[in-house]
Amino acid sequence: MTRTPGDLARRRALADAASGYPARATVVLYACITHGQDQRAVFAQLRRHAEARDWVVIGEVTDSTAATIPLQDRPGWPAAATAITSGRASGIVVAACTETPDIEPVGAWLDEHRAFLSQVTLTPATTRGAA
């Protein structure tokens, strides 16, 4: 079913009214892209996840370091964190990663900033050469 711009606007207005909040959530997409992953496919999945919840995507942040590297040591993480601390984003949508050892402290940090984290389990289509 194709939605017209008017349909989308009505849907957003209904979602905003039902939530009790005046505006939709803004999010930044964040992913560690490892060798063999298709960056476009990863961000497409993260974007679909956000758009299915009517969140407004304000940016994409990529790190090419190993997921085992602590978040604060990754070159891209400060950009995602700044989006939260500046108030530009109210959440971060990340590719779920079981190797990230420091995801729990991030929850406490997000709570301090009244923000949220949404983890997305990627499908195999994000691997280059996947059918």
C-alpha positions, 0 to 999 in steps of 0.5 A: 500500500502506497501512502501519500504525503497526506496519509503520512502527515495524518499518521504522524499527527495521530501518533503525536496526539496519542503519545501526548508529546508535541513532536516525534522523537529524533534519532541518530543511527549508529553502527560499527561496520566491520569488514564484509558488511554492506554499510548501505544495507546496515543503515537501510535496516536501521532507518526502516526500524526508526521510520516504522516507529515514526522517529525522525532520523537526523543523522548516521554515524559510522565506526569501522573499529572492532565492536569490542573497542569501548564506545568512548574510544571509537572515533564516531561515538562522540558524534552520536553522543553529542547529538544526545547531549545537545538535545538534537536527538532523543535517541540512538538506533544501533545495530545490536552487537553482542560483543559490545562490553560497555552497553549497560553504562550507556543506558545509565548515561542515556537516562541522565539525558532523558534519551533512549537506545534502540537495538536492531538485530540485523538480518544476514542481508547486511553481509556483502555477497549475501543472497 
